[in-house]
Amino acid sequence: MAHSDSSTSLMDSFRQPKAVWAVAFACVISFMGIGLVDPILPSLQTQLDATPSQVTLLFTSYLVVTAIAMLVTGWVSSRVGAKRTLIIGLVLIVAFAALAGASGSINEIVGFRAGWGLGNALFIATSLAVIVGSASGGFSGAIILYEAALGVGIATGPLLGGVLGNISWRGPFFGVAVLMLIALVATIVLVPATPTPTEKSSIIEPITALRHRSLATTSVTGLLYNWGFFSILGYAPFLMGLSALKLGAVFFCWGILVAIFAVFGAPMLKSRFGTPRTLYAALFGMAVVCLVIGIFSGDRWAVIGATIVSGIFVGLNNTLVTTAVMSIAPVQRSVASATYGFVRFIGGGLAPFAAGKLVEHYNAHVPFIIAAVAVALAAVVLSTVHGALVAADAEEESAHSHERADAEEAVREIPAIEDEAVLAESAYRDDQKFGRPVETRR
């Protein structure tokens, strides 16, 4: 029964209004930007005469600025409205992606990636709120759709980066600029105007929200998990010794697993085992993958295999940690999204740069062993809100049970209504046949 319910919920997640699909498409392109540069990292190092740690700053500037800017997304959105905030974010991404493609040095690209991160923050936080607010199929369905967009974007980003990067390292940046321009037009045309909220958000609200233990705990879990995630995403390409096209293929396979387990695996496993147990297993699996890369960092095929397999655990964690944050945070979901985004992207931004520096000072084993410890610690931190996660699952199941009961009751009433209609029609004809006054029969 649970499996059937999760399948039905999954189907409902993809029956959405045009506006939701427009934002989801823009999300796909936006998330492409995360893995887009993976296949060209070695090319940038060679052609722009940079060190690995300098090249990993492409992730750091992008994600750290995204994290900090998450603090102001609610403040901006509450003053100009959600649609205008989406448009501002998309315009910034188009502009800075194109400028990065036109750059002549690694420092210029790092700087323009920071501007790209500002646009990304405005777009990501607002797009999640728009999808949750506009999507049919309930909150969980909206999260699944959002994570589906994330999975598809992460999967296709490296593939596009590999194909265009095989021509020139500039190609991926210009490619994203063009695709985001399409997403911008779709958002302007298909997303209806949103009213400016009557209540204005405070710029410090996402920070003060961290005083709530449940939100702070799940956000720290996200930070530690993202440390492992972006250690792999940001530094593993340097250990593979592959061309841009082959790196794109590796991370495409990785991204496909991210998408499959974010969209299909997470709801199914959550339905069967619950959120906390599924997350503990996913975090443990991620820690093992990081440890394998750390131990066998000199073995190209071990690194490639472990990187691809990590997509399973990335997909599960992305969906379930986001759902957990939104489910148990005692604040508005827009504030919870901004707070969580701020904390987790700090971890994601610092990890690749730290990995580069650790390799320069020690060796390639160290950053991934540290990443394994960080992800294992994430499971320990998460266990401190185990009860809240179980309660959130029970509340969601109770809501689904009520919905199923209402639906089944409605279905049972249909034959009775139909029988009543048939009897009424028959009585009406008898009255006409025998000349009885119709109005005397009820």
Buried (B, 14 or more C-beta within 10 A) or exposed (E): EEEEBBBEBBEBBBEBEEBBBBBBBBBBBBBBBBBBBBBBBBBBBEEBEBBBBBBBBBBBBBBBBBBBBBBBBBBBBBEBBBBBBBBBBBBBBBBBBBBBBBBEEBBBBBBBBBBBBBBBBBBBBBBBBBBBEBBBBBBBBBBBBBBBBBBBBBBBBBBBBBBBBBEBBBBBBBBBBEBBBEBBEBBEEBBEEBEEBEEEBEEEBBEEBBEBEBBBBBBBBBBBBBBBBBBBBBBBBBBBEBBBBBBBBBBBBBBBBBBBBBBBBBBBBBBEBBBBBBBBBBBBBBBBBBBBBBBBBEBEEBBBBBBBBBBBBBBBBBBBBBBBBBBBBEBBBBBBBBBBBBBBBBBBBBBBBBBBBBBEEEEBBBBBBBBBBBBBBBBEBBBBBBEBBBEBBEEBBEEBEEEEEEEEEEEEEEEEEEEEEEEEEEBEEEBEEEEEEEEEEE
